[in-house]
Amino acid sequence: MARFLGRRYARSAKTISRTEKIVGAAILSLLMAIIGLFAITTLTGKQPLLDVSEVAYGYVGEVRNAANEPMYNPGAPATKPGVARTDVRLPALDLAGWEPLPTVSNFGPDTLHLKINGRADFFLKLNVVGLTFGRYSHTTDPDSALDVYWFDMDEADQAALAYRAEAPPNLTAVAVGSEGYEVGGAVFFRAGSAYIQIIPSAMRSDLTAASLHLAQLLVSTVDQDNSA
C-alpha cells in the first residue's frame, strides 16, 4: 500500500461504502455530460445555452391579441424598415449630482446590430426605424449611470408589440407612459411610437428612483414630439 510520510492515503475498495460509490458515479456522469456538451457546442458552432442579452430581461415569443390572433411571430421574416431618425431628443436630467445631458449615439436599421447584436433581428421584424442610445452619468460617482434605449418603432402598434413581447409574466407595473413596468431597478415602457428602456448600472434604490424620474421626463419628450 502506498504511503505518504509514513501514513496510508489509499483506501481498500472494500472499505468504500455504497453511498460513496453512487455519489462518485453521479459526479463522473455529470462531468462527462459537461465535456460532451462543450464538445458539441464547439464543433457545431452553436451559441451557448446561457446567453444574456444586454437589452431585455424577459421572454420573447409569439404575441397574440384578444382574438387569439398572432400579432408577432419571432420566426417571421423581417420587412424593410423605414429611415432612421436623428432628431430624437433626450431630455435634461434635473437631479442633483447628475450630468444634465447624456452622451448620445444613433443607430439605424443597418447599424442596429452594432449596439444590440443578437437582438437586432427582433426589432427589424417590427419595422424599427432606429435606436437612440444615451448614457446619463453621475458627477461624482463613476459607477452610477443610467442607459437609455429609445426604440423608434414608427407606429404605436409596433411599440406595443415590442413592449409586450419582452415583458416578463410577473412584472411590477408602474404608471409611466401607456404601459410600463420595473424589474431589477430597470424601467421599461412605451409611449406613442417609442419603446424605451432605462437600465441603471446597479440595482440600488436611488438608481431605481432616478430611472423612474427620467422615465417621466422621457414621456413628456415623446408627447412634445407627437404634438410638434
Secondary structure as the mmCIF struct_conf table of DSSP 4:
data_model
#
loop_
_struct_conf.conf_type_id
_struct_conf.id
_struct_conf.beg_label_comp_id
_struct_conf.beg_label_asym_id
_struct_conf.beg_label_seq_id
_struct_conf.end_label_comp_id
_struct_conf.end_label_asym_id
_struct_conf.end_label_seq_id
STRN STRN1 ARG A 3 PHE A 4
TURN_TY1_P TURN_TY1_P1 LEU A 5 GLY A 6
STRN STRN2 ARG A 7 ARG A 8
HELX_RH_3T_P HELX_RH_3T_P1 ALA A 13 THR A 15
BEND BEND1 ILE A 16 ILE A 16
HELX_RH_AL_P HELX_RH_AL_P1 ARG A 18 THR A 44
TURN_TY1_P TURN_TY1_P2 GLY A 45 GLY A 45
HELX_LH_PP_P HELX_LH_PP_P1 LYS A 46 PRO A 48
BEND BEND2 LEU A 49 LEU A 49
BEND BEND3 GLU A 54 VAL A 55
BEND BEND4 GLY A 58 GLY A 58
STRN STRN3 VAL A 63 ARG A 64
TURN_TY1_P TURN_TY1_P3 ALA A 66 ALA A 67
BEND BEND5 ASN A 68 ASN A 68
STRN STRN4 PRO A 70 TYR A 72
TURN_TY1_P TURN_TY1_P4 PRO A 74 GLY A 75
BEND BEND6 ALA A 76 ALA A 76
HELX_LH_PP_P HELX_LH_PP_P2 PRO A 77 PRO A 81
HELX_LH_PP_P HELX_LH_PP_P3 VAL A 83 ARG A 85
BEND BEND7 THR A 86 THR A 86
HELX_LH_PP_P HELX_LH_PP_P4 LEU A 90 ALA A 92
TURN_TY1_P TURN_TY1_P5 ALA A 96 GLY A 97
STRN STRN5 TRP A 98 TRP A 98
BEND BEND8 PRO A 100 LEU A 101
STRN STRN6 THR A 103 PHE A 107
TURN_TY1_P TURN_TY1_P6 PRO A 109 THR A 111
HELX_RH_AL_P HELX_RH_AL_P2 LEU A 112 ILE A 116
TURN_TY1_P TURN_TY1_P7 ASN A 117 ARG A 119
HELX_RH_AL_P HELX_RH_AL_P3 ALA A 120 LEU A 124
TURN_TY1_P TURN_TY1_P8 LYS A 125 ASN A 127
STRN STRN7 GLY A 130 SER A 137
STRN STRN8 HIS A 138 HIS A 138
BEND BEND9 THR A 139 THR A 140
TURN_TY1_P TURN_TY1_P9 PRO A 142 ASP A 143
STRN STRN9 ALA A 145 ASP A 152
BEND BEND10 ASP A 154 GLU A 155
HELX_RH_AL_P HELX_RH_AL_P4 ALA A 156 GLU A 166
BEND BEND11 PRO A 169 ASN A 170
STRN STRN10 THR A 172 ALA A 173
BEND BEND12 GLY A 177 SER A 178
STRN STRN11 GLU A 179 VAL A 183
TURN_TY1_P TURN_TY1_P10 GLY A 184 GLY A 185
STRN STRN12 ALA A 186 ALA A 191
TURN_TY1_P TURN_TY1_P11 GLY A 192 SER A 193
STRN STRN13 ALA A 194 PRO A 200
BEND BEND13 SER A 201 ALA A 202
HELX_RH_AL_P HELX_RH_AL_P5 SER A 205 SER A 227
#
